[in-house]
Amino acid sequence: MGVPGGEVSIECRGFVPGLPSRSRVLIGKMEAGIVTASEERVVVRLPDSPQALGITLEVDGTSSEVFPFALASQFAAELNPVTNPALAPDGSIITTISGRRGQQISQPIIKVSPFGEKSAYPCEIMNPTGLAYDAEGQLYITSRHDGTVVRYTEYERLEVLAEDLGVACGIAFDSKGLMYVGDRSGKIFRINRSGGKEEYAVLEPSVSAYHLAMDSSDRLYVTGPTLSMRDTLYRVSGAGQVEGIIQGLARPQGTAFLPGGDLLIAAAYKGNKGVFRYSPETGDLSFFIAAPMLVGLVVMRDRIILADTTSLFSLQPDSKNSNIV
């Protein structure tokens, strides 16, 4: 699976890289740009090829069989997400036009229908960053500008739940309804329903944002790019004990759980870039979706929504892989 702009490595036999005008890689009907090639391995950059069903190699007019491959299509544009979008109770996606630090956008909250139709909501929140719904279907938003988390009721009323949260970014809920907010300067706060907060964990500061995801056992998973080129996926227990479980990630950002319990992580790792799949049971990490650098993702019943800094993409796995979501 992949997103336009991602790079895919293809193992093959009989490709002829010395025939650039007659040796091609097709994604559907669109030609993919060849990054590097040999007779046994071709690396290509994925084009925007709507409704593409697979990859085909072609040499001097002779084509291979079609290899099944699911390619994402652009779902919504002219956006500015900085962390995971949020899945609304009605199946819509909530995201942001967050803006530069200190920039007030008149309609910063964007609702995207399952069909890609956008609705913008005016609200006086500067630099909306983290987005999450609680178990009751109420939307909460963090502001990295003023260090607050607010409740946004019916897309009309803003109510500050907690303040003094530093550079507030990622947000998640546990099974008890407690909220967790990341302060990228190095802290995770735990906040109760009335807004009372406590320092829950201390991590290495991030240069952009913390991204949070909660598993079914109320263990919090945290990523956050640093100045290092080898970053860590952290797991924090209910008691606030921090454990580094994967090292060597480059710019890890958005995270989301699949229904089966595996964690998806947007990052680069060992020369690959896109989304990786981590199994908390086995500790295995595998390359899952080829993509350019992403900031967030949302797992839905029949698809995965992926976000870069300007757009959302919709990826619907083919029938062979449909059980993943």
Number of C-alpha atoms within 10 A of each C-alpha: 21 24 26 20 17 20 24 21 15 15 12 13 10 11 21 18 19 11 11 11 9 13 18 24 25 21 27 20 15 16 19 23 16 18 12 12 16 15 13 13 16 20 18 23 23 25 20 19 19 15 13 18 17 18 23 19 22 17 18 13 9 9 14 12 10 14 12 16 19 22 31 27 21 18 20 18 15 11 20 24 27 30 31 31 26 24 22 17 13 9 13 17 21 23 28 29 23 26 18 12 10 12 11 18 19 14 16 22 25 21 21 20 17 13 9 17 12 17 12 17 14 13 18 13 24 21 25 32 30 30 26 22 20 15 13 8 13 15 21 23 27 31 24 27 20 18 17 22 31 21 18 17 13 9 15 9 11 17 11 14 19 19 17 12 24 21 24 30 31 31 29 23 22 20 13 10 14 15 21 24 31 32 25 26 19 16 22 28 20 22 21 15 12 8 16 12 20 12 14 20 17 17 18 14 17 21 14 18 28 31 29 28 24 22 19 11 10 15 17 21 24 26 27 27 24 19 12 13 12 16 23 23 18 19 22 20 16 13 9 16 12 18 13 13 12 16 12 15 22 23 27 31 29 31 27 24 20 17 14 10 14 20 21 26 30 31 26 25 21 9 6 20 24 23 31 21 20 20 14 13 8 8 11 11 17 13 19 18 25 25 27 22 20 29 26 27 27 21 20 15 13 12 17 19 23 28 30 22 19 16 17 28 21 21 22 20 20 16 9 9 12 12 12 14 16
